[in-house]
């Protein structure tokens, strides 16, 4: 869009320069510029005009109004000669105008105009009709008046600047005083912080010493208890081992009970020692494939005797098809046993439900324990994972415990790379979720063996085991009682033994104990085939480095997992 023309002038001598200055101020007023900008436009045109007259250049000045892209007053000066664009007048114009655009035949001076300005058409009309301006004297008087106004404005601004400087100086004095005050307070605070840090360091050292003393105490107590318990375990194994005096069935049963109870007590003492190791950060997991169905069997057997009455039911959900879980079975059992034990303590009516499923991630398995107990208030839910903390309630008074269970369980979960979380509503119940990663294990399948021995008085069970061993064992030897199984193992030194928990003449746990006492046979992988409720047998079997197999769930897959677990745990067995 072409800028509209407002006024046109011809400039050839000094009188025309006066007229250009006057018309420049008047046009600037007509387009809405304030007094200061009017003086700037007039002064810029006057200095440029004098430069052109001095060079004897005839010039045409055209005033235009530009609407877009930004409103501006344009003054186009054109000539037909060679003009130098340098000199004091040109420098003045560049300072006073927003832009100065030079070409070979002219120059355009640009002064920005505020948005929304309405042109004074009457004033512009008068300017077009009047071809002459005021005299040089009148123009000089006008310039003097402009100068006086400018000086007055400068004086006012100078006084305002002095006032602002006084205020700034007063403010600076206040800031300096405030800075000094804050510096003194900060120095005092820093001294207090230094003293506090020194006190904290001292308290921290005391806490470290106390923690170290507690760990030493637990370790010493554990070691002191293990010696007599190991003696009990060893003596009961000797009573039931080969070469011992014959016993009646009742006597053998009682000896087996003593053996299982001692093994349970030994496992509890080991757990106390592991608590000290976990506290010191030295507890390391021993990863191996875990048969979850037997873990659940152990937990069911351990929890049922703890139920308060028939008003509380233990419900174990069906185990879905899961990828093989590779983790530390001992730690897993201890975590879940602690969680289930808490659920039993604080549930008077209803049920305790235990489930396992895949998720929430594709490489995770989740164990969930829910109860219909008294629940935990929201403000207490984080505290229950603190050591020695017990939620105050009526049931807590009659419940035994130290407040270490959940804290220890969470430490074990973190060692295994998982997490233990809790959610609860008072009066409705509690849900505890253990999430573990499903670690990769390239050797989940059992190692093939040359010779395997099956010992069980149930012919159907032996037949199922024999079928499941196809492709695993080259040769399978069968017998019906534990004593003959022990003799076969001594004679042939097989690569695998599968023995029933209740075989005649010598129970499966007694055979296992005898093998572990013999240095030459201690490394034979053993699988104990048991029924629904093995009681303390599961703990004893695990402590002796053997695997368990449920007789109602015999299949190539379950037998393969049990054999692989037995092979791994036999190599890891600690016979201290």
PyMOL commands that set and color helices and strands:
alter all, ss='L'
color gray80, all
select helices_A, chain A and resi 14-30+35-54+88-96+121-129+136-240+249-280+292-304+329-345+378-380+383-385+394-397+405-415+459-468+482-492+508-517+537-543+551-553+556-572
alter helices_A, ss='H'
color red, helices_A
select strands_A, chain A and resi 4-11+59-66+72-79+99-103+106-112+288-290+312-316+325-327+350-358+364-371+419-425+429-437+449-455+473-479+496-500+525-530+547-550
alter strands_A, ss='S'
color yellow, strands_A
deselect
rebuild
show_as cartoon
